[in-house]
């Protein structure tokens, strides 16, 4: 099975680091009832890191959260 498409049952931690300060925002763990993650983040750029999954490659990405004044219709 393609590991990128596999359902992961392991406990996974997602960490957000503020790009400007390097401060850790989180960590976040999954909701045990539904297996989903949720995070509330202020506008800004964050480095997202997924850790704790043996057999899968590490995942890291920069995510930008826009403020309501940054959105265009």
PyMOL Python script that loads the backbone (N, CA, C, O; Angstrom):
from pymol import cmd

cmd.read_pdbstr("""\
ATOM      1  N   UNK A   1       0.849  -1.189   0.000  1.00  0.00           N
ATOM      2  CA  UNK A   1       0.000   0.000   0.000  1.00  0.00           C
ATOM      3  C   UNK A   1       0.886   1.240   0.000  1.00  0.00           C
ATOM      4  O   UNK A   1       1.922   1.267   0.665  1.00  0.00           O
ATOM      5  N   UNK A   2       0.494   2.233  -0.721  1.00  0.00           N
ATOM      6  CA  UNK A   2       1.199   3.511  -0.754  1.00  0.00           C
ATOM      7  C   UNK A   2       1.093   4.162   0.622  1.00  0.00           C
ATOM      8  O   UNK A   2      -0.010   4.447   1.088  1.00  0.00           O
ATOM      9  N   UNK A   3       2.243   4.403   1.284  1.00  0.00           N
ATOM     10  CA  UNK A   3       2.223   4.956   2.638  1.00  0.00           C
ATOM     11  C   UNK A   3       1.613   6.349   2.685  1.00  0.00           C
ATOM     12  O   UNK A   3       1.046   6.726   3.711  1.00  0.00           O
ATOM     13  N   UNK A   4       1.709   7.117   1.621  1.00  0.00           N
ATOM     14  CA  UNK A   4       1.138   8.455   1.617  1.00  0.00           C
ATOM     15  C   UNK A   4      -0.386   8.419   1.664  1.00  0.00           C
ATOM     16  O   UNK A   4      -1.011   9.386   2.098  1.00  0.00           O
ATOM     17  N   UNK A   5      -0.989   7.321   1.223  1.00  0.00           N
ATOM     18  CA  UNK A   5      -2.440   7.213   1.191  1.00  0.00           C
ATOM     19  C   UNK A   5      -2.993   6.336   2.308  1.00  0.00           C
ATOM     20  O   UNK A   5      -4.210   6.202   2.437  1.00  0.00           O
ATOM     21  N   UNK A   6      -2.120   5.737   3.119  1.00  0.00           N
ATOM     22  CA  UNK A   6      -2.553   4.823   4.163  1.00  0.00           C
ATOM     23  C   UNK A   6      -3.226   5.569   5.312  1.00  0.00           C
ATOM     24  O   UNK A   6      -2.869   6.707   5.618  1.00  0.00           O
ATOM     25  N   UNK A   7      -4.183   4.932   5.931  1.00  0.00           N
ATOM     26  CA  UNK A   7      -4.806   5.482   7.130  1.00  0.00           C
ATOM     27  C   UNK A   7      -3.887   5.178   8.302  1.00  0.00           C
ATOM     28  O   UNK A   7      -3.482   4.032   8.499  1.00  0.00           O
ATOM     29  N   UNK A   8      -3.561   6.198   9.077  1.00  0.00           N
ATOM     30  CA  UNK A   8      -2.633   6.037  10.192  1.00  0.00           C
ATOM     31  C   UNK A   8      -3.432   5.956  11.476  1.00  0.00           C
ATOM     32  O   UNK A   8      -4.169   6.881  11.819  1.00  0.00           O
ATOM     33  N   UNK A   9      -3.287   4.851  12.181  1.00  0.00           N
ATOM     34  CA  UNK A   9      -3.988   4.661  13.443  1.00  0.00           C
ATOM     35  C   UNK A   9      -3.121   5.063  14.634  1.00  0.00           C
ATOM     36  O   UNK A   9      -3.628   5.155  15.752  1.00  0.00           O
ATOM     37  N   UNK A  10      -1.842   5.302  14.424  1.00  0.00           N
ATOM     38  CA  UNK A  10      -0.915   5.627  15.504  1.00  0.00           C
ATOM     39  C   UNK A  10      -1.208   7.001  16.081  1.00  0.00           C
ATOM     40  O   UNK A  10      -1.845   7.839  15.443  1.00  0.00           O
ATOM     41  N   UNK A  11      -0.731   7.215  17.306  1.00  0.00           N
ATOM     42  CA  UNK A  11      -0.829   8.543  17.902  1.00  0.00           C
ATOM     43  C   UNK A  11       0.194   9.450  17.242  1.00  0.00           C
ATOM     44  O   UNK A  11       1.398   9.200  17.309  1.00  0.00           O
ATOM     45  N   UNK A  12      -0.287  10.485  16.616  1.00  0.00           N
ATOM     46  CA  UNK A  12       0.546  11.418  15.876  1.00  0.00           C
ATOM     47  C   UNK A  12       0.404  12.783  16.531  1.00  0.00           C
ATOM     48  O   UNK A  12      -0.690  13.177  16.933  1.00  0.00           O
ATOM     49  N   UNK A  13       1.506  13.496  16.635  1.00  0.00           N
ATOM     50  CA  UNK A  13       1.493  14.846  17.176  1.00  0.00           C
ATOM     51  C   UNK A  13       1.795  15.823  16.056  1.00  0.00           C
ATOM     52  O   UNK A  13       2.702  15.600  15.254  1.00  0.00           O
ATOM     53  N   UNK A  14       1.038  16.901  16.002  1.00  0.00           N
ATOM     54  CA  UNK A  14       1.284  17.966  15.032  1.00  0.00           C
ATOM     55  C   UNK A  14       1.725  19.191  15.818  1.00  0.00           C
ATOM     56  O   UNK A  14       1.054  19.617  16.758  1.00  0.00           O
ATOM     57  N   UNK A  15       2.861  19.750  15.420  1.00  0.00           N
ATOM     58  CA  UNK A  15       3.388  20.934  16.079  1.00  0.00           C
ATOM     59  C   UNK A  15       3.424  22.091  15.092  1.00  0.00           C
ATOM     60  O   UNK A  15       3.781  21.915  13.927  1.00  0.00           O
ATOM     61  N   UNK A  16       3.056  23.265  15.562  1.00  0.00           N
ATOM     62  CA  UNK A  16       3.126  24.495  14.780  1.00  0.00           C
ATOM     63  C   UNK A  16       4.161  25.403  15.435  1.00  0.00           C
ATOM     64  O   UNK A  16       4.105  25.651  16.640  1.00  0.00           O
ATOM     65  N   UNK A  17       5.097  25.893  14.643  1.00  0.00           N
ATOM     66  CA  UNK A  17       6.089  26.845  15.131  1.00  0.00           C
ATOM     67  C   UNK A  17       5.884  28.153  14.387  1.00  0.00           C
ATOM     68  O   UNK A  17       5.806  28.168  13.159  1.00  0.00           O
ATOM     69  N   UNK A  18       5.795  29.257  15.131  1.00  0.00           N
ATOM     70  CA  UNK A  18       5.639  30.571  14.512  1.00  0.00           C
ATOM     71  C   UNK A  18       6.927  30.890  13.766  1.00  0.00           C
ATOM     72  O   UNK A  18       8.006  30.849  14.356  1.00  0.00           O
ATOM     73  N   UNK A  19       6.829  31.205  12.481  1.00  0.00           N
ATOM     74  CA  UNK A  19       8.004  31.420  11.634  1.00  0.00           C
ATOM     75  C   UNK A  19       8.859  32.598  12.102  1.00  0.00           C
ATOM     76  O   UNK A  19      10.085  32.515  12.031  1.00  0.00           O
ATOM     77  N   UNK A  20       8.263  33.683  12.575  1.00  0.00           N
ATOM     78  CA  UNK A  20       9.033  34.870  12.962  1.00  0.00           C
ATOM     79  C   UNK A  20       9.734  34.694  14.295  1.00  0.00           C
ATOM     80  O   UNK A  20      10.872  35.133  14.456  1.00  0.00           O
ATOM     81  N   UNK A  21       9.069  34.054  15.262  1.00  0.00           N
ATOM     82  CA  UNK A  21       9.621  33.942  16.615  1.00  0.00           C
ATOM     83  C   UNK A  21      10.236  32.586  16.914  1.00  0.00           C
ATOM     84  O   UNK A  21      11.081  32.467  17.800  1.00  0.00           O
ATOM     85  N   UNK A  22       9.814  31.558  16.174  1.00  0.00           N
ATOM     86  CA  UNK A  22      10.272  30.202  16.457  1.00  0.00           C
ATOM     87  C   UNK A  22       9.538  29.559  17.628  1.00  0.00           C
ATOM     88  O   UNK A  22       9.839  28.425  18.001  1.00  0.00           O
ATOM     89  N   UNK A  23       8.573  30.280  18.214  1.00  0.00           N
ATOM     90  CA  UNK A  23       7.827  29.756  19.361  1.00  0.00           C
ATOM     91  C   UNK A  23       6.929  28.598  18.946  1.00  0.00           C
ATOM     92  O   UNK A  23       6.302  28.625  17.886  1.00  0.00           O
ATOM     93  N   UNK A  24       6.880  27.582  19.801  1.00  0.00           N
ATOM     94  CA  UNK A  24       6.002  26.440  19.582  1.00  0.00           C
ATOM     95  C   UNK A  24       4.574  26.837  19.917  1.00  0.00           C
ATOM     96  O   UNK A  24       4.304  27.354  21.002  1.00  0.00           O
ATOM     97  N   UNK A  25       3.659  26.594  18.983  1.00  0.00           N
ATOM     98  CA  UNK A  25       2.234  26.791  19.192  1.00  0.00           C
ATOM     99  C   UNK A  25       1.629  25.389  19.148  1.00  0.00           C
ATOM    100  O   UNK A  25       1.574  24.778  18.080  1.00  0.00           O
ATOM    101  N   UNK A  26       1.193  24.892  20.244  1.00  0.00           N
ATOM    102  CA  UNK A  26       0.686  23.513  20.271  1.00  0.00           C
ATOM    103  C   UNK A  26       1.382  22.746  21.376  1.00  0.00           C
ATOM    104  O   UNK A  26       1.711  23.379  22.380  1.00  0.00           O
ATOM    105  N   UNK A  27       1.629  21.509  21.302  1.00  0.00           N
ATOM    106  CA  UNK A  27       1.351  20.567  20.214  1.00  0.00           C
ATOM    107  C   UNK A  27      -0.127  20.173  20.178  1.00  0.00           C
ATOM    108  O   UNK A  27      -0.873  20.414  21.127  1.00  0.00           O
ATOM    109  N   UNK A  28      -0.525  19.569  19.077  1.00  0.00           N
ATOM    110  CA  UNK A  28      -1.901  19.143  18.900  1.00  0.00           C
ATOM    111  C   UNK A  28      -1.930  17.633  18.696  1.00  0.00           C
ATOM    112  O   UNK A  28      -1.093  17.075  17.987  1.00  0.00           O
ATOM    113  N   UNK A  29      -2.888  16.990  19.317  1.00  0.00           N
ATOM    114  CA  UNK A  29      -3.087  15.547  19.156  1.00  0.00           C
ATOM    115  C   UNK A  29      -4.506  15.319  18.641  1.00  0.00           C
ATOM    116  O   UNK A  29      -5.361  16.200  18.732  1.00  0.00           O
ATOM    117  N   UNK A  30      -4.739  14.138  18.105  1.00  0.00           N
ATOM    118  CA  UNK A  30      -6.040  13.885  17.489  1.00  0.00           C
ATOM    119  C   UNK A  30      -7.139  13.715  18.534  1.00  0.00           C
ATOM    120  O   UNK A  30      -6.893  13.304  19.668  1.00  0.00           O
ATOM    121  N   UNK A  31      -8.350  14.044  18.116  1.00  0.00           N
ATOM    122  CA  UNK A  31      -9.539  13.804  18.905  1.00  0.00           C
ATOM    123  C   UNK A  31      -9.759  12.296  18.927  1.00  0.00           C
ATOM    124  O   UNK A  31      -9.905  11.684  17.869  1.00  0.00           O
ATOM    125  N   UNK A  32      -9.785  11.694  20.096  1.00  0.00           N
ATOM    126  CA  UNK A  32      -9.900  10.234  20.194  1.00  0.00           C
ATOM    127  C   UNK A  32     -11.244   9.715  19.689  1.00  0.00           C
ATOM    128  O   UNK A  32     -11.344   8.548  19.308  1.00  0.00           O
ATOM    129  N   UNK A  33     -12.264  10.546  19.679  1.00  0.00           N
ATOM    130  CA  UNK A  33     -13.586  10.097  19.219  1.00  0.00           C
ATOM    131  C   UNK A  33     -13.696  10.042  17.706  1.00  0.00           C
ATOM    132  O   UNK A  33     -14.287   9.111  17.159  1.00  0.00           O
ATOM    133  N   UNK A  34     -13.119  11.052  17.012  1.00  0.00           N
ATOM    134  CA  UNK A  34     -13.293  11.086  15.554  1.00  0.00           C
ATOM    135  C   UNK A  34     -11.991  11.009  14.765  1.00  0.00           C
ATOM    136  O   UNK A  34     -12.023  10.930  13.537  1.00  0.00           O
ATOM    137  N   UNK A  35     -10.840  11.032  15.450  1.00  0.00           N
ATOM    138  CA  UNK A  35      -9.552  10.896  14.768  1.00  0.00           C
ATOM    139  C   UNK A  35      -9.095  12.129  14.021  1.00  0.00           C
ATOM    140  O   UNK A  35      -8.123  12.062  13.269  1.00  0.00           O
ATOM    141  N   UNK A  36      -9.774  13.264  14.209  1.00  0.00           N
ATOM    142  CA  UNK A  36      -9.425  14.489  13.496  1.00  0.00           C
ATOM    143  C   UNK A  36      -8.618  15.425  14.383  1.00  0.00           C
ATOM    144  O   UNK A  36      -8.608  15.305  15.608  1.00  0.00           O
ATOM    145  N   UNK A  37      -7.944  16.355  13.728  1.00  0.00           N
ATOM    146  CA  UNK A  37      -7.155  17.378  14.403  1.00  0.00           C
ATOM    147  C   UNK A  37      -7.794  18.729  14.160  1.00  0.00           C
ATOM    148  O   UNK A  37      -8.382  18.970  13.105  1.00  0.00           O
ATOM    149  N   UNK A  38      -7.675  19.609  15.144  1.00  0.00           N
ATOM    150  CA  UNK A  38      -8.099  20.989  14.925  1.00  0.00           C
ATOM    151  C   UNK A  38      -7.151  21.900  15.685  1.00  0.00           C
ATOM    152  O   UNK A  38      -6.636  21.546  16.745  1.00  0.00           O
ATOM    153  N   UNK A  39      -6.932  23.079  15.123  1.00  0.00           N
ATOM    154  CA  UNK A  39      -6.044  24.065  15.737  1.00  0.00           C
ATOM    155  C   UNK A  39      -6.599  25.447  15.438  1.00  0.00           C
ATOM    156  O   UNK A  39      -7.123  25.703  14.354  1.00  0.00           O
ATOM    157  N   UNK A  40      -6.475  26.324  16.407  1.00  0.00           N
ATOM    158  CA  UNK A  40      -6.858  27.715  16.215  1.00  0.00           C
ATOM    159  C   UNK A  40      -5.567  28.515  16.198  1.00  0.00           C
ATOM    160  O   UNK A  40      -4.826  28.543  17.181  1.00  0.00           O
ATOM    161  N   UNK A  41      -5.307  29.165  15.074  1.00  0.00           N
ATOM    162  CA  UNK A  41      -4.063  29.916  14.902  1.00  0.00           C
ATOM    163  C   UNK A  41      -4.369  31.343  14.486  1.00  0.00           C
ATOM    164  O   UNK A  41      -5.275  31.593  13.691  1.00  0.00           O
ATOM    165  N   UNK A  42      -3.604  32.272  15.033  1.00  0.00           N
ATOM    166  CA  UNK A  42      -3.713  33.674  14.636  1.00  0.00           C
ATOM    167  C   UNK A  42      -3.107  33.832  13.237  1.00  0.00           C
ATOM    168  O   UNK A  42      -2.305  32.995  12.824  1.00  0.00           O
ATOM    169  N   UNK A  43      -3.471  34.878  12.508  1.00  0.00           N
ATOM    170  CA  UNK A  43      -2.848  35.109  11.201  1.00  0.00           C
ATOM    171  C   UNK A  43      -1.326  35.162  11.317  1.00  0.00           C
ATOM    172  O   UNK A  43      -0.787  35.714  12.276  1.00  0.00           O
ATOM    173  N   UNK A  44      -0.648  34.587  10.341  1.00  0.00           N
ATOM    174  CA  UNK A  44       0.811  34.568  10.327  1.00  0.00           C
ATOM    175  C   UNK A  44       1.320  33.353   9.591  1.00  0.00           C
ATOM    176  O   UNK A  44       0.540  32.577   9.039  1.00  0.00           O
ATOM    177  N   UNK A  45       2.647  33.187   9.582  1.00  0.00           N
ATOM    178  CA  UNK A  45       3.273  32.029   8.941  1.00  0.00           C
ATOM    179  C   UNK A  45       3.746  31.065  10.018  1.00  0.00           C
ATOM    180  O   UNK A  45       4.310  31.468  11.035  1.00  0.00           O
ATOM    181  N   UNK A  46       3.502  29.774   9.770  1.00  0.00           N
ATOM    182  CA  UNK A  46       3.841  28.726  10.715  1.00  0.00           C
ATOM    183  C   UNK A  46       4.547  27.584   9.996  1.00  0.00           C
ATOM    184  O   UNK A  46       4.233  27.260   8.851  1.00  0.00           O
ATOM    185  N   UNK A  47       5.495  26.988  10.684  1.00  0.00           N
ATOM    186  CA  UNK A  47       6.106  25.757  10.224  1.00  0.00           C
ATOM    187  C   UNK A  47       5.323  24.621  10.877  1.00  0.00           C
ATOM    188  O   UNK A  47       5.205  24.570  12.101  1.00  0.00           O
ATOM    189  N   UNK A  48       4.790  23.716  10.069  1.00  0.00           N
ATOM    190  CA  UNK A  48       3.990  22.599  10.557  1.00  0.00           C
ATOM    191  C   UNK A  48       4.849  21.350  10.505  1.00  0.00           C
ATOM    192  O   UNK A  48       5.435  21.034   9.470  1.00  0.00           O
ATOM    193  N   UNK A  49       4.924  20.631  11.638  1.00  0.00           N
ATOM    194  CA  UNK A  49       5.696  19.392  11.701  1.00  0.00           C
ATOM    195  C   UNK A  49       4.815  18.272  12.227  1.00  0.00           C
ATOM    196  O   UNK A  49       4.137  18.429  13.243  1.00  0.00           O
ATOM    197  N   UNK A  50       4.827  17.132  11.527  1.00  0.00           N
ATOM    198  CA  UNK A  50       4.091  15.954  11.952  1.00  0.00           C
ATOM    199  C   UNK A  50       5.119  14.945  12.450  1.00  0.00           C
ATOM    200  O   UNK A  50       6.037  14.568  11.722  1.00  0.00           O
ATOM    201  N   UNK A  51       4.953  14.512  13.702  1.00  0.00           N
ATOM    202  CA  UNK A  51       5.929  13.604  14.301  1.00  0.00           C
ATOM    203  C   UNK A  51       5.222  12.410  14.940  1.00  0.00           C
ATOM    204  O   UNK A  51       4.036  12.470  15.267  1.00  0.00           O
ATOM    205  N   UNK A  52       5.969  11.336  15.106  1.00  0.00           N
ATOM    206  CA  UNK A  52       5.463  10.186  15.837  1.00  0.00           C
ATOM    207  C   UNK A  52       4.892   9.072  15.001  1.00  0.00           C
ATOM    208  O   UNK A  52       4.137   8.251  15.522  1.00  0.00           O
ATOM    209  N   UNK A  53       5.219   9.005  13.720  1.00  0.00           N
ATOM    210  CA  UNK A  53       4.693   7.940  12.878  1.00  0.00           C
ATOM    211  C   UNK A  53       5.857   7.102  12.351  1.00  0.00           C
ATOM    212  O   UNK A  53       6.527   7.487  11.392  1.00  0.00           O
ATOM    213  N   UNK A  54       6.088   5.957  12.984  1.00  0.00           N
ATOM    214  CA  UNK A  54       7.154   5.059  12.531  1.00  0.00           C
ATOM    215  C   UNK A  54       6.800   4.478  11.167  1.00  0.00           C
ATOM    216  O   UNK A  54       5.654   4.104  10.918  1.00  0.00           O
ATOM    217  N   UNK A  55       7.784   4.409  10.299  1.00  0.00           N
ATOM    218  CA  UNK A  55       7.575   3.849   8.975  1.00  0.00           C
ATOM    219  C   UNK A  55       7.141   4.859   7.933  1.00  0.00           C
ATOM    220  O   UNK A  55       7.045   4.520   6.753  1.00  0.00           O
ATOM    221  N   UNK A  56       6.877   6.091   8.338  1.00  0.00           N
ATOM    222  CA  UNK A  56       6.492   7.144   7.410  1.00  0.00           C
ATOM    223  C   UNK A  56       7.550   8.232   7.440  1.00  0.00           C
ATOM    224  O   UNK A  56       8.161   8.477   8.480  1.00  0.00           O
ATOM    225  N   UNK A  57       7.769   8.882   6.315  1.00  0.00           N
ATOM    226  CA  UNK A  57       8.740   9.966   6.293  1.00  0.00           C
ATOM    227  C   UNK A  57       8.188  11.178   7.032  1.00  0.00           C
ATOM    228  O   UNK A  57       6.978  11.392   7.100  1.00  0.00           O
ATOM    229  N   UNK A  58       9.120  11.973   7.590  1.00  0.00           N
ATOM    230  CA  UNK A  58       8.713  13.175   8.295  1.00  0.00           C
ATOM    231  C   UNK A  58       8.013  14.129   7.351  1.00  0.00           C
ATOM    232  O   UNK A  58       8.281  14.149   6.149  1.00  0.00           O
ATOM    233  N   UNK A  59       7.111  14.920   7.911  1.00  0.00           N
ATOM    234  CA  UNK A  59       6.381  15.894   7.111  1.00  0.00           C
ATOM    235  C   UNK A  59       6.577  17.262   7.738  1.00  0.00           C
ATOM    236  O   UNK A  59       6.341  17.450   8.932  1.00  0.00           O
ATOM    237  N   UNK A  60       7.006  18.205   6.934  1.00  0.00           N
ATOM    238  CA  UNK A  60       7.167  19.581   7.392  1.00  0.00           C
ATOM    239  C   UNK A  60       6.775  20.511   6.254  1.00  0.00           C
ATOM    240  O   UNK A  60       7.156  20.298   5.103  1.00  0.00           O
ATOM    241  N   UNK A  61       6.015  21.540   6.586  1.00  0.00           N
ATOM    242  CA  UNK A  61       5.539  22.471   5.573  1.00  0.00           C
ATOM    243  C   UNK A  61       5.312  23.827   6.219  1.00  0.00           C
ATOM    244  O   UNK A  61       4.995  23.912   7.405  1.00  0.00           O
ATOM    245  N   UNK A  62       5.475  24.886   5.436  1.00  0.00           N
ATOM    246  CA  UNK A  62       5.170  26.232   5.915  1.00  0.00           C
ATOM    247  C   UNK A  62       3.732  26.549   5.511  1.00  0.00           C
ATOM    248  O   UNK A  62       3.336  26.362   4.360  1.00  0.00           O
ATOM    249  N   UNK A  63       2.964  27.031   6.482  1.00  0.00           N
ATOM    250  CA  UNK A  63       1.552  27.329   6.296  1.00  0.00           C
ATOM    251  C   UNK A  63       1.332  28.798   6.626  1.00  0.00           C
ATOM    252  O   UNK A  63       1.806  29.287   7.651  1.00  0.00           O
ATOM    253  N   UNK A  64       0.610  29.504   5.753  1.00  0.00           N
ATOM    254  CA  UNK A  64       0.300  30.899   6.025  1.00  0.00           C
ATOM    255  C   UNK A  64      -1.194  31.033   6.287  1.00  0.00           C
ATOM    256  O   UNK A  64      -2.020  30.650   5.459  1.00  0.00           O
ATOM    257  N   UNK A  65      -1.527  31.583   7.456  1.00  0.00           N
ATOM    258  CA  UNK A  65      -2.908  31.849   7.832  1.00  0.00           C
ATOM    259  C   UNK A  65      -3.170  33.327   7.557  1.00  0.00           C
ATOM    260  O   UNK A  65      -2.505  34.195   8.122  1.00  0.00           O
ATOM    261  N   UNK A  66      -4.131  33.608   6.697  1.00  0.00           N
ATOM    262  CA  UNK A  66      -4.459  34.990   6.359  1.00  0.00           C
ATOM    263  C   UNK A  66      -5.453  35.569   7.359  1.00  0.00           C
ATOM    264  O   UNK A  66      -6.287  34.849   7.908  1.00  0.00           O
ATOM    265  N   UNK A  67      -5.358  36.861   7.586  1.00  0.00           N
ATOM    266  CA  UNK A  67      -6.333  37.571   8.402  1.00  0.00           C
ATOM    267  C   UNK A  67      -7.524  37.955   7.547  1.00  0.00           C
ATOM    268  O   UNK A  67      -7.468  37.871   6.320  1.00  0.00           O
ATOM    269  N   UNK A  68      -8.597  38.373   8.191  1.00  0.00           N
ATOM    270  CA  UNK A  68      -9.805  38.706   7.424  1.00  0.00           C
ATOM    271  C   UNK A  68      -9.583  39.879   6.471  1.00  0.00           C
ATOM    272  O   UNK A  68     -10.273  39.972   5.456  1.00  0.00           O
ATOM    273  N   UNK A  69      -8.649  40.770   6.766  1.00  0.00           N
ATOM    274  CA  UNK A  69      -8.364  41.891   5.884  1.00  0.00           C
ATOM    275  C   UNK A  69      -7.474  41.506   4.695  1.00  0.00           C
ATOM    276  O   UNK A  69      -7.328  42.280   3.749  1.00  0.00           O
ATOM    277  N   UNK A  70      -6.879  40.299   4.749  1.00  0.00           N
ATOM    278  CA  UNK A  70      -6.008  39.830   3.676  1.00  0.00           C
ATOM    279  C   UNK A  70      -6.774  39.097   2.577  1.00  0.00           C
ATOM    280  O   UNK A  70      -6.234  38.873   1.494  1.00  0.00           O
ATOM    281  N   UNK A  71      -8.015  38.724   2.841  1.00  0.00           N
ATOM    282  CA  UNK A  71      -8.805  37.956   1.888  1.00  0.00           C
ATOM    283  C   UNK A  71      -9.450  38.870   0.858  1.00  0.00           C
ATOM    284  O   UNK A  71      -9.931  39.956   1.181  1.00  0.00           O
ATOM    285  N   UNK A  72      -9.450  38.413  -0.383  1.00  0.00           N
ATOM    286  CA  UNK A  72     -10.075  39.172  -1.455  1.00  0.00           C
ATOM    287  C   UNK A  72     -11.183  38.328  -2.058  1.00  0.00           C
ATOM    288  O   UNK A  72     -11.025  37.122  -2.250  1.00  0.00           O
ATOM    289  N   UNK A  73     -12.281  38.956  -2.349  1.00  0.00           N
ATOM    290  CA  UNK A  73     -13.409  38.245  -2.979  1.00  0.00           C
ATOM    291  C   UNK A  73     -13.468  38.542  -4.446  1.00  0.00           C
ATOM    292  O   UNK A  73     -14.347  38.036  -5.143  1.00  0.00           O
TER     293      UNK A  73
END
""", "prot")
cmd.dss("prot")
cmd.show_as("cartoon", "prot")
cmd.util.cbc("prot")
cmd.orient("prot")
